[in-house]
């Protein structure tokens, strides 16, 4: 998920524990958790179609190319097999 959610959630939890009375903390944290679950579902239902529509073109690389993530450049994955067939 990344680096920042634990930092933000930890800070939020600590802040809420200092300002909310101990007898109410269970109710407040339960409410926050119940609100977060549907929010996550809604966000994913929006992000999925968005990715399908606008990011699908990233998967349309030619079939003889693959993205080398270590070097951030395209390399021809069939060049070795083509050279072996011609010799």
C-alpha positions as CSV (number, residue, x, y, z in Angstrom):
1,X,0.0,0.0,0.0
2,X,2.9,2.3,0.4
3,X,4.8,4.3,3.0
4,X,2.4,7.0,3.9
5,X,-0.9,5.2,5.0
6,X,0.7,3.7,8.2
7,X,2.2,7.1,9.1
8,X,-1.1,8.9,8.5
9,X,-3.2,6.2,10.2
10,X,-0.9,6.0,13.2
11,X,-0.9,9.8,13.6
12,X,-4.7,9.9,13.3
13,X,-5.2,7.1,15.8
14,X,-2.8,8.7,18.3
15,X,-4.5,12.1,17.9
16,X,-8.0,10.7,18.3
17,X,-7.0,8.8,21.4
18,X,-5.8,12.0,23.0
19,X,-9.0,14.0,22.3
20,X,-11.7,11.4,22.7
21,X,-12.8,10.1,26.1
22,X,-11.7,6.5,26.7
23,X,-15.3,5.3,27.1
24,X,-16.2,6.7,23.6
25,X,-13.1,5.5,21.7
26,X,-14.5,2.1,20.8
27,X,-17.6,3.7,19.3
28,X,-15.6,6.3,17.4
29,X,-13.1,3.8,16.0
30,X,-15.8,1.4,15.0
31,X,-17.6,4.2,13.2
32,X,-14.4,5.2,11.3
33,X,-13.8,1.6,10.3
34,X,-17.4,1.2,9.1
35,X,-17.1,4.3,7.1
36,X,-13.7,3.3,5.5
37,X,-14.9,0.0,4.2
38,X,-17.6,1.4,1.8
39,X,-15.3,4.3,0.9
40,X,-12.7,1.8,-0.3
41,X,-15.3,-0.1,-2.3
42,X,-16.5,3.1,-3.9
43,X,-13.0,4.2,-4.7
44,X,-12.1,0.8,-6.3
45,X,-15.3,0.8,-8.4
46,X,-14.3,4.2,-9.8
47,X,-10.6,3.4,-10.3
48,X,-11.3,0.1,-12.2
49,X,-13.2,1.6,-15.1
50,X,-10.8,4.6,-15.1
51,X,-7.9,2.3,-15.5
52,X,-9.6,0.2,-18.2
53,X,-10.4,3.3,-20.2
54,X,-7.3,5.5,-19.8
55,X,-4.5,3.1,-18.9
56,X,-5.3,0.2,-21.3
57,X,-3.1,1.7,-24.0
58,X,-0.1,1.0,-21.8
59,X,-0.6,-2.8,-22.4
60,X,-0.7,-2.4,-26.2
61,X,3.0,-2.7,-26.7
62,X,4.0,-4.7,-29.7
63,X,4.2,-8.4,-29.0
64,X,8.0,-8.6,-29.6
65,X,8.7,-6.0,-27.0
66,X,8.7,-6.2,-23.2
67,X,9.3,-3.4,-20.7
68,X,12.5,-4.0,-18.8
69,X,11.7,-2.5,-15.4
70,X,15.3,-2.5,-14.2
71,X,16.5,-0.3,-17.1
72,X,13.2,1.5,-17.9
73,X,13.6,0.8,-21.6
74,X,12.1,-1.6,-24.1
75,X,14.1,-4.6,-25.1
76,X,13.5,-7.0,-28.0
77,X,12.8,-10.4,-26.4
78,X,12.9,-12.3,-29.7
79,X,16.2,-11.0,-30.9
80,X,18.2,-14.0,-29.5
81,X,15.9,-16.6,-31.0
82,X,15.9,-14.8,-34.4
83,X,19.7,-14.8,-34.5
84,X,19.8,-18.5,-33.6
85,X,17.4,-19.4,-36.4
86,X,19.3,-17.5,-39.1
87,X,22.7,-19.1,-38.3
